[in-house]
Amino acid sequence: MEMYDYLTKNFVIIGHRGLPEKYPENTEISFKNAFNYTDAVELDVHLSADGGVYIVHDFNLKRLTGNDINIENLNSSEIDRLNIKGFKIPRLDYILKTYHEKYFFIELKTIDDSGSMVYNNIVTKTLEIIKNTGMKDHVCVISFNPFSLREMHALDDSIMLGLDYCDLSEKYMGKLNSVDLRELEISVYIPEYKNDKIDCLIKLRSLGFIVIPWTVDNYVDAVKIKNAGLNGIITNRADVMASMLKL
């Protein structure tokens, strides 16, 4: 089943960085255990100094590894020696090859912690890995940065794209005009979930977009989203949500 069909056939639960309430986020063990409850996870990618694509959320690794250094300043061999609570920082190509039957939201981290855009080759490198692993039909490339999505679309217009959305992304959306947005051919909108904005999400869905809010960890909110006809949720609690929603 291709990604579009997977996201539109049934209400989907997507594991946010795997199953982070029980395992270290964005590690293989977190993804592997999330796949016991769902066929899809969201993950974040960064580029190493020598062009390796690694799965990790933060630009600076202090919170996760205790090392106060940005991942972009480390070579692959240096990153491979680090660990997050005993688990390696995985490479994107390894995860896609190992779990090739699963589905992935791959977030390009191209807006740093200060809200500034990051310029590197992560779009090109990520696309190479997606193609080389034969996973084009099992991924949706997402970002808060619409310029990164525009670059991906220019390189390969067959890749499904999703726009993460919150106040941070609004800063850059204002720099794009309506023509730019139409040309992106965004299929999925991934807004930060706010209970009082549900009508806006329903409107997006009525326009034909796939709408999957993040991060939804409350059962009542999940039911409200499902009953509103949206396509799914991104959650830190894929195990709990799958059980409670009986999916």
C-alpha positions in Angstrom: 0.0 0.0 0.0 1.4 3.4 -0.9 1.6 6.2 1.6 -1.4 8.2 0.3 -3.6 5.1 0.6 -2.3 4.3 4.0 -3.1 7.8 5.3 -6.6 8.0 3.7 -8.0 4.5 4.1 -8.4 4.6 7.9 -7.7 6.8 10.9 -4.0 6.5 11.5 -1.8 6.8 14.7 1.7 7.9 14.0 4.3 7.4 16.7 6.0 10.7 17.5 9.7 9.9 17.5 8.6 6.3 18.1 7.4 5.4 21.6 9.2 8.1 23.6 7.4 7.7 26.9 8.9 4.2 27.2 12.1 4.3 25.1 14.6 6.9 24.2 13.2 9.1 21.4 14.2 8.6 17.8 16.2 5.4 18.6 15.7 2.1 16.9 14.2 0.5 20.0 11.7 3.3 20.2 10.6 2.8 16.5 10.7 -1.0 16.8 8.3 -1.0 19.8 6.1 1.7 18.3 5.6 -0.7 15.4 3.9 -3.1 17.7 1.0 -0.7 17.8 1.1 1.3 14.5 2.7 1.0 11.1 3.9 4.6 11.0 6.3 6.8 12.9 7.5 10.4 12.7 11.2 11.0 13.0 13.6 14.0 12.6 16.8 14.1 10.5 20.0 16.2 10.7 23.1 16.3 8.6 26.5 15.5 10.1 29.6 17.5 9.1 30.6 14.8 6.5 27.1 14.4 5.0 25.6 11.6 7.0 21.8 11.8 7.7 21.1 11.0 11.3 17.8 10.6 13.2 17.8 13.0 16.1 15.6 15.9 17.1 17.8 18.5 18.7 20.5 20.5 16.9 22.5 20.5 20.1 23.1 17.1 21.6 23.4 18.0 25.3 19.8 17.1 26.3 20.0 13.7 24.7 23.7 12.6 25.0 25.2 15.0 27.6 27.6 16.4 24.9 27.3 20.1 24.5 27.9 20.2 20.7 25.8 20.7 17.6 25.4 17.5 15.5 26.4 19.4 12.3 29.9 19.9 13.8 30.5 16.2 14.2 31.6 13.6 11.7 29.7 10.3 11.3 32.4 8.4 13.1 32.1 10.7 16.1 28.3 10.5 16.1 28.4 6.7 15.9 30.3 6.7 19.2 27.6 8.6 21.1 24.5 7.1 22.7 21.2 8.2 24.0 20.7 6.3 27.3 22.7 3.4 25.9 21.3 3.4 22.4 23.0 4.6 19.2 21.8 7.6 17.2 20.5 5.8 14.1 21.2 6.6 10.5 18.2 7.2 8.3 19.3 4.7 5.6 19.6 1.9 8.2 16.1 2.5 9.6 14.4 2.7 6.2 16.2 -0.5 5.0 15.4 -2.4 8.2 11.8 -1.4 8.4 11.0 -1.1 4.7 7.5 -2.3 5.0 6.6 0.5 7.4 5.7 4.2 6.9 7.6 7.2 7.9 7.1 10.9 8.3 10.6 12.3 7.8 11.0 15.8 9.3 13.8 17.9 7.8 15.3 20.0 10.6 16.1 23.2 8.8 14.9 25.7 11.3 17.3 25.8 14.3 16.5 26.3 18.0 16.7 30.1 17.6 14.2 30.1 14.8 16.7 30.7 12.0 16.9 28.8 8.8 19.7 26.3 8.3 21.3 25.9 4.9 23.0 22.6 4.1 22.5 19.6 1.8 20.1 17.7 4.0 17.3 17.9 1.4 19.5 16.3 -1.3 21.0 13.7 1.0 17.6 12.7 2.4 16.2 12.3 -1.1 19.1 10.1 -2.1 18.5 7.8 0.8 14.8 7.6 0.1 15.4 6.7 -3.5 18.3 4.3 -2.7 16.2 2.4 -0.2 13.2 2.2 -2.5 11.0 3.9 0.0 9.5 6.7 -2.1 6.0 5.2 -1.7 6.3 4.8 2.1 7.5 8.2 3.2 6.1 11.7 3.6 8.8 14.4 3.9 7.7 17.1 6.3 9.1 20.3 7.7 8.3 23.6 9.4 10.3 25.2 6.7 8.4 25.6 3.4 11.6 26.5 1.6 13.0 23.0 2.3 9.7 21.5 1.0 10.0 23.7 -2.1 13.6 22.4 -2.7 12.4 18.8 -2.3 9.6 19.3 -4.7 11.9 20.8 -7.3 14.2 17.8 -7.0 11.5 15.2 -7.2 7.8 16.2 -7.5 6.7 12.6 -6.8 7.7 12.8 -3.1 4.7 13.3 -0.8 5.1 16.5 1.2 3.7 17.6 4.5 3.8 21.0 6.2 4.4 21.1 9.9 2.6 24.2 11.3 2.9 26.4 14.4 3.8 30.0 15.1 7.4 29.2 14.1 6.4 28.1 10.6 4.1 31.1 10.2 7.2 33.3 10.3 8.4 31.7 7.1 5.1 31.2 5.5 4.8 34.9 5.3 7.8 35.0 3.0 6.1 32.8 0.4 3.3 34.0 -1.8 0.2 32.0 -2.8 1.8 30.9 -6.1 4.7 29.4 -4.2 2.4 27.5 -1.9 0.3 26.1 -4.7 3.4 24.9 -6.6 4.6 23.0 -3.5 1.7 20.5 -4.0 1.5 19.8 -0.2 -0.6 16.8 0.5 -0.5 16.7 4.3 -1.0 19.5 6.9 0.5 18.7 10.3 -0.7 21.5 12.6 0.1 21.8 16.3 -3.2 20.7 17.9 -5.2 23.3 19.8 -8.7 22.4 20.9 -10.1 25.8 19.9 -8.8 25.5 16.4 -10.6 22.3 15.4 -12.9 24.1 13.0 -9.8 25.3 11.0 -8.6 21.8 10.7 -12.0 20.6 9.5 -11.9 23.3 6.9 -8.5 22.1 5.7 -9.8 18.6 5.4 -12.8 19.8 3.4 -10.4 21.3 0.9 -9.0 17.8 0.2 -5.9 17.9 2.3 -4.8 15.1 4.6 -4.8 16.6 8.2 -2.9 15.0 11.0 -2.4 17.1 14.1 0.5 16.8 16.6 1.1 16.1 19.4 -2.1 14.5 20.7 -1.7 12.4 23.9 -5.1 12.9 25.3 -7.8 10.3 24.5 -10.7 12.9 24.6 -8.8 15.0 22.0 -8.1 12.0 19.9 -11.7 11.0 19.8 -12.7 14.6 18.9 -10.2 14.6 16.0 -11.4 11.2 14.8 -15.1 12.2 14.9 -14.3 15.4 13.1 -13.2 13.4 10.1 -9.5 14.2 10.2 -7.0 11.6 9.1 -5.1 10.7 12.2 -2.9 11.9 15.0 0.8 12.1 15.9 1.3 11.0 19.4 3.9 10.2 22.1 1.6 7.4 23.3 1.0 5.2 20.2 0.5 2.2 22.5 -2.2 3.8 24.6 -4.0 5.5 21.8 -4.1 2.3 19.7 -5.6 0.4 22.6 -8.1 3.0 23.6 -9.2 3.8 20.0 -9.3 0.1 19.3 -7.3 0.5 16.0 
